[in-house]
Amino acid sequence: MLFEPVILSREAAELARKGPVNSPLADGARRRRATFASRQEALEAYRGRGAFKSLNEAQLEDYVADAFRDRPAGGVELACSPEWEVSNFVSHGHDAWSALLAPGPPVRILRAEHGSTCASLAAADTELSAAGRISMDQVNGATHLLPMEHPELVRFELERAVETR
């Protein structure tokens, strides 16, 4: 089970493996603010904005509690720095397509309807159909934060995957 994984289109992934490329994901990470005076300040900055506007208050509080670490000099910083995210988005060193096309167990992918970081597999349908083990569905109304937005669906799909093994 993959929930809104970061899988570039096949063409974009091939370009990224040849050298750093720019992407909207990298641009967003570059703009991300890394430090705040407190978790409360981060919570207030994120509430109702950007990628976090779909989260309810409890989900946002959980995110801020775990996504930040205390700084020795005071305040908090993102545990995953924007620079680290940028490096992942511009280099994309893994080869998701080879993994998807290789023999192996069934893989089910749930992809967000809005702002997805997972390329549609429609362009590669012929090859993936031949592999016979990949399925992808779009979750209507979901964003990249699909697991937090739809925890019941995630739990259901995980339980179903375990039962079918």
VENRA-V366991 format. One record per backbone hydrogen bond with DSSP energy under -0.5 kcal/mol. CO is the residue of the C=O (numbers start at 1). NH is the residue of the N-H. E is the energy in kcal/mol with one decimal. If there is no record, write none. Layout:
# VENRA-V366991
CO:NH:E, CO:NH:E
This chain:
# VENRA-V366991
2:4:-0.7, 2:110:-2.9, 5:7:-1.1, 7:119:-3.4, 9:13:-2.7, 10:14:-2.1, 11:15:-2.0, 12:16:-2.4, 13:17:-1.8, 14:18:-0.7, 15:18:-1.0, 15:19:-0.7, 16:19:-0.7, 23:27:-2.6, 24:28:-2.3, 25:29:-2.0, 26:30:-2.5, 27:31:-1.3, 28:32:-0.7, 29:32:-0.8, 34:78:-2.2, 36:76:-2.7, 38:42:-1.9, 39:43:-2.9, 40:44:-2.4, 41:45:-2.1, 42:46:-2.1, 43:47:-2.1, 46:49:-2.3, 49:52:-1.8, 50:53:-1.5, 51:54:-0.5, 52:55:-1.7, 56:60:-2.5, 57:61:-2.6, 58:62:-2.3, 59:63:-2.6, 60:64:-2.7, 61:65:-2.3, 62:66:-1.9, 63:67:-2.9, 64:68:-0.8, 67:79:-3.2, 69:77:-2.4, 71:74:-1.9, 75:71:-2.5, 76:36:-2.2, 77:69:-2.8, 79:81:-0.8, 81:85:-2.0, 82:86:-2.8, 83:87:-2.4, 84:88:-1.9, 85:89:-2.5, 86:90:-2.6, 87:91:-1.5, 88:92:-1.9, 90:21:-1.6, 94:96:-0.7, 95:99:-1.7, 96:100:-2.6, 97:101:-2.1, 98:102:-1.3, 107:135:-2.4, 108:2:-2.5, 109:111:-0.6, 109:137:-2.6, 110:4:-3.7, 111:139:-3.1, 117:7:-1.6, 117:119:-0.6, 120:123:-0.6, 121:124:-1.2, 122:125:-1.6, 124:128:-2.7, 125:129:-3.1, 126:130:-1.9, 127:131:-1.8, 128:132:-1.7, 128:133:-0.5, 128:134:-0.5, 133:107:-3.7, 135:109:-2.9, 137:111:-2.9, 138:140:-0.8, 139:113:-1.1, 139:142:-1.9, 142:113:-0.7, 142:114:-2.7, 143:146:-1.3, 145:148:-1.3, 145:149:-2.1, 146:150:-2.6, 148:151:-0.5, 150:154:-2.2, 151:155:-2.5, 152:156:-2.5, 153:157:-2.8, 154:158:-2.5, 155:159:-2.7, 156:160:-2.5, 157:161:-2.3, 158:162:-2.2, 159:163:-2.2, 160:164:-1.6, 162:165:-1.0
